[in-house]
Amino acid sequence: MSPRLDASPTRKATSTPPPDQFDTDPHIPAQRATTDPATVEDVHKEHADLSDLPEIPPFDEVAPHDARALSKTLFARLETLEEGTHEYAYVRNTLVELNLALVKFAASRFRSRSEPMEDIIQVGTIGLIKAIDRFELSRGVEFPTFAMPTIVGEIKRFFRDTSWSVRVPRRLQELRLDLAKAGDALAQELDRAPTVGELAQRLDISKDEVVEGMAASNAYTASSLDAQPEEDDSEGALADRIGYEDHGLEGIEYVESLKPLIASLPARDRKILSLRFVANMTQSEIGDELGISQMHVSRLLSRTLVQLRKGLTVEE
């Protein structure tokens, strides 16, 4: 053991500040001062409740075995202190920093994820703090054994809540996982992909819920429109395959609005419109068809178009 845990505190702790320099926020590990360090003796003189604590060496020099032994001593002292006091915050924050190696070990399992490692460690530290607050020495369980599931669970919850490309309700997130597990199990049993009805029967839910869960799973990841295709894919980027802008759609609203206006026109005016814009006949050809002059056709056509234009303007 590198430090003697039962020795009296006579040496200087190079990283141990007075307790009043610690933040008492339960979710933020305290930052230790690096300049003008106080001695453990000074701390113990000010706070008699900490006088029997062993010397706390720099945390990066504490071996895992020593960290476990020192943590037991600190947990025993934490149970005797009143929550909210400087002494309580000092011991609690010391436990956090002493066991940060557990967080780093748990975070290393998620190194392949896209999230920055600093964020994963920060989330894991929250799990460590929760484990410290719930730990009881009387259970007879080693703290690393007790804390690791809480730390890993906090990190997994972080990925579950932030890894989705589109935010979906927690219920659908959990349903996606259930569908994936049930789908794998049924595929092995049936030697084929399960149907919606089979998944609904396995999970004891309705078919509509299965379809909703399958649709929600599409929101887990998103692809860039500029993403390049695979080497064996002859098609271009996704942006080149999503269709084109149909300018004819812009006229649909006007066509639908014109229908009742055209229906209210006299039969001869409707006939002229049909011959001019559907049959593409000239005004002279329309005049010969109806037995009127080309000039008369022009006047009737202009009057009809003005009437329709005013009708559209009134509707807008």
N, C-alpha and C positions, 0 to 999 in steps of 0.2 A: 504494500500500500504506500503510495507516494507521500501523502500527508498523514500524520497520526491523528485519527479522529477523536481520540480521547485526550490529546495533549492540550495544555493551556494555551490560549492565544497570545503568543508573545512576539510573533513575527509580523511584519507588515503585509497586508493583503493588497497586492498591487492593483486589484480591480474592484475593491469593495468600498463604495461610497457610503456616506451616512444615510440612514433610512429615509430622511426627509427629501433626498434627491430622487426618490423613486416615484413614478406615477402610479397612483392607486387604481387606475382604470383596470377592471378585471380582464379586459380583452386585449390589452396592449402590453407586451413585455417591456419592462423598464429598461432604459438605456443606461449603461454604467459609465461613470465619469472616467476619463483617461488622464486627467491632469489633477495635480494636488490631491493624491489619494489619502484617505483617512486610514488610520490604523484600526485594527479590530478592537484594540484596547480602548480607543477613544469612543468607538461606537458602544461598547459594552458599558462604559462609564455613564454615558448619556441614557442608555436604555438597559436597565438592570435585568429585564426579562430575557435578554439575549446573552447574558454574561456566561452561560454555561454551554454556548454553542462552540463547536470545534472551529479551527481556523479554516477559512474558505479560500483555497488557492485559486489562481487564474483558471477559468473553466476549460481553456484549451489544453491545460496540462493535467486534467483529471482523467485517470483511466476509467474504463467502464465499470470495473469492480468497485473502485473507490466511489464513483458517482452513485452507485446503488446504495452503498453503505451510508454515505453522507445524506442521501435523500431520505433514508429511513430516520436518521437523526432529526432532519428538518421537519419531516411529516409529524414526528412525535411532538416536536416543539410547536408546530402549527396548530395542533389540536388544543393546546393550552392557551393560545393567544386569542384575543377578542378581535373579531373581524372588523375592519375599518381603521384599525390603529396602524401607526407607522411600523411597529414591530411585525404585525401580521403581514403587511405589504412587503416588508423586507424579506421575510422568510419565503413568502409565496413567490415573489419575483426571482429570488435565488433558485428556487426549485425549477422555475421555468427555464432559466438560462442553463442550469445544470443538466437538464434533460433535453436540450435542443438537439442533441445527437440523434435522439429517437425520431424527431421530425424529419431530419435530413435523410435518415435511413428509409423512412416510409416514403418520402418524396422521390427518392431515387427510383422507386418502382414505376413512377409515372414520367420518367425522363423522356420517353418517346412521344408524349403528348405535345400539342402545339403551344400550350400555355407556357409562359415564362416560368423558370424554376423558382424565381423569387416569389411569384404569386402563390405557387404551390406550397412553398415553405411557410409563407404567411398564413395560409388557410390551415395548414397542419399545426401551426403554433396555436391557433384557436382551439383545435381539438385537444392539444396538450393541456391548455389552461382548463378546459372543461374536465379533463381526466384528473387533474390535480385537485380541483374543487370537489370531485366526487369520491376521491380515493380515501379508503379507511385502512389503517394499519391492522386493525383487529381482524380483518378478513384473512390474513395470512397469505396474501397473494403478492408476488413481486410487482412493483410499480410498472416496469416495462411491459409485463404480460397484461396488466390491466389497461394501460394507456394505449397500446398499439392499435387495438380495434377502434377506439374512439378517434385516434388521429387519422387512420386510413378511411374510416367512415366519413369524417369531415371533408377529406380531400375528394372522395368519390361523390359526395353530395355537391361539392363545388363544380365538378365536371358535369354532373347531371343537370345542374341549374344554368350553367353558362355555355355548354358546348353545343347547344342547339342553334342552328342558323336562324331559325324563326322561333320566337318564344311561344310555347304551348303550355297548357295547364299541366300541373304535376300529375293529375290523374291519367292524362294521355301519355306522359313520359313513362309512367309505371306500366301502363297497358302495353306500350311498345315492347318493353322488356319481357312481359308475360307472354306476348304473342311470339316473340322470338324463341323463347324456351319451349313453348308448346309446339311451335312449328318444327323445331329440330327433333323433338321427341316423336311427333307423329310421322315425320318423314322417315325416321328409322323403323318405325313399326309398320308403316304402309308401303315403304319402298317407293314413295312418290310424294309430290307436294300435297299437303292437306288442303281441303276445300274450306271455304268460309264457314260452312255448317259444321264441319268437323272441329275447327278451331273454337267455334262458339260452344259446342258441346263439351269440349275438353276444359274450357275455362268457365263454363256455366254462366255465359253471358249471351246477349242477343247478337244476331248477325249484324245488325246495324252498328253495334259497338265494335265488332271486329273490323268492319269496313272503316269506321272512324279511326280506330287505332292504326290501321294500315296506312290511311291517308296522312295521319300525323307523323308517321315514321319518315315520310318524305321530307319533312322539315328539319331532320337531324343534320344533314349536310347540304351544302349548296355548291353548285359549280359555277365557275366564272364563264361569262359569255365569250371571253377571249381565250379560254383554255384550249390548248392544242390537242388534237385527237391522238389516239394511240397510233403506234407505228403501222399496225395492220389495218387501220381505219382509213378508207379512201376518201371519206367526207372531210370537209373543212371544219373550222371552229364552230362552236354551238351557235354563235351569232349569225353564221352564214346559213343556218338550217332552221331558223325559227320563222321563216316566211317573210313577206314583204308588206309594205303599206299599201292598202287598197284605197286609192283615192275615190273610187266609186261609192264607198261607204258614206262619204260626206253628203252625197245627194239623197240618201235614203229618207232622211227626215223631210226634205222638201217634197219628195215624191209622195210620201204618205200624207203630207199636209195638202198637196194639190188635188188628191183624189176627190174629196168632197166638193172642192171648188169647181172642178171640171164637171162633176156630175150635175151641178146646178145650172150649167150653161145650156142655152138652147141647142137643139139637135144639130142645126146647121153649123154653129160655132164649134161644136165638138167634132163634127165631120171635117171641118177645115183644119183643126189642130191635128187630127189623126193623119190626114193626107200630107200635111206639111212636115210633121216631126216623126211620124212612124213610117209612112211610105216614101218620105223624102222627095215629094213631088214639088215642082216649082209653082210659083203663084199662077203662071199662065196655064200650066197643066191642071191646076185646081179649078181655075176659071172655066176651062173647057169641060171639066168633069161635072161642075155644078151649073153650067150654063150662064155664068156671070162674067163680067170683065175682070181683067187682071187687077185694075185699079180698085175695084170693089172688094176683091179678095184681100188686097193689101190693107184697106181701111178696116175691114172686119177682123183681120188677124191682129192688127195693131191695137184695136179696141179690146179684143179678148185678152191679149197679153197684159195690157195695162190693168184690166179688171182683176186678173189673177195675181199680179204683182201687189196690188193694193190689198187683196185678201190675205196674202202671206204676211204683209207688213202689219195688218191689224192683229193677226194671230200671234205674232212675235211680241 
